[in-house]
Amino acid sequence: MMRIETVIKNFLKLSVLNTIVAIIFLFPILIPQLAFPILITEWPGIYMVLAYFIFLFSAVVGFIAWTFVYYLLWKLYEIKLIKKNLFYAQVVLSEIGALLACIFMYWGGYVGSSASYSGMSEFVVGVMMEFATIPSGLGIGLILFGNLFGIINIILAWKE
């Protein structure tokens, strides 16, 4: 078991850290070779925008939301302890999933945008971006499973 105050503090710290990482992830969009903002509004550059918003919603806004959820459990329901293993599974899966999805979608979008900008056909650009598909999907799946562990942890805390 783990004290819920510790969980709240950890989620708050991670949301601040993820905000800093989100700012860092913004820099590749600003590289002049990619003809910003033209190429991020078209395929394949839109993958970079999607990657950024996936990270922003899951790792920044999501972690802030989990901070408030656990805070409300503590204050409204006077729950003092939650399952430590489920908390760690939630954080690790959500964080790794957000980073995995963001990095590979970003990378695929960057490679595709560079290829598209140099005049390659859409088919060739699509083939060049295939390496990012499975890791991106795996990252999104990990985000979902991480949130599922958080929901299970809340349900178990309510039952006790």
Secondary structure in CASP SS format (residue, H / E / C, confidence):
PFRMAT SS
TARGET T0000
AUTHOR 0000-0000-0000
METHOD secondary structure of the structure
MODEL  1
M C 1.00
M E 1.00
R E 1.00
I H 1.00
E H 1.00
T H 1.00
V H 1.00
I H 1.00
K H 1.00
N H 1.00
F H 1.00
L H 1.00
K H 1.00
L H 1.00
S H 1.00
V H 1.00
L H 1.00
N H 1.00
T H 1.00
I H 1.00
V H 1.00
A H 1.00
I H 1.00
I H 1.00
F H 1.00
L H 1.00
F H 1.00
P H 1.00
I H 1.00
L H 1.00
I C 1.00
P H 1.00
Q H 1.00
L H 1.00
A C 1.00
F C 1.00
P C 1.00
I C 1.00
L H 1.00
I H 1.00
T H 1.00
E C 1.00
W C 1.00
P C 1.00
G C 1.00
I H 1.00
Y H 1.00
M H 1.00
V H 1.00
L H 1.00
A H 1.00
Y H 1.00
F H 1.00
I H 1.00
F H 1.00
L H 1.00
F H 1.00
S H 1.00
A H 1.00
V H 1.00
V H 1.00
G H 1.00
F H 1.00
I H 1.00
A H 1.00
W H 1.00
T H 1.00
F H 1.00
V H 1.00
Y H 1.00
Y H 1.00
L H 1.00
L H 1.00
W H 1.00
K H 1.00
L H 1.00
Y C 1.00
E C 1.00
I C 1.00
K C 1.00
L E 1.00
I E 1.00
K C 1.00
K H 1.00
N H 1.00
L H 1.00
F H 1.00
Y H 1.00
A H 1.00
Q H 1.00
V H 1.00
V H 1.00
L H 1.00
S H 1.00
E H 1.00
I H 1.00
G H 1.00
A H 1.00
L H 1.00
L H 1.00
A H 1.00
C H 1.00
I H 1.00
F H 1.00
M H 1.00
Y H 1.00
W H 1.00
G H 1.00
G H 1.00
Y H 1.00
V H 1.00
G H 1.00
S H 1.00
S H 1.00
A H 1.00
S H 1.00
Y H 1.00
S C 1.00
G C 1.00
M C 1.00
S C 1.00
E H 1.00
F H 1.00
V H 1.00
V H 1.00
G H 1.00
V H 1.00
M H 1.00
M H 1.00
E H 1.00
F H 1.00
A H 1.00
T H 1.00
I H 1.00
P H 1.00
S H 1.00
G H 1.00
L H 1.00
G H 1.00
I H 1.00
G H 1.00
L H 1.00
I H 1.00
L H 1.00
F H 1.00
G H 1.00
N H 1.00
L H 1.00
F H 1.00
G H 1.00
I H 1.00
I H 1.00
N H 1.00
I H 1.00
I H 1.00
L H 1.00
A H 1.00
W H 1.00
K H 1.00
E C 1.00
END
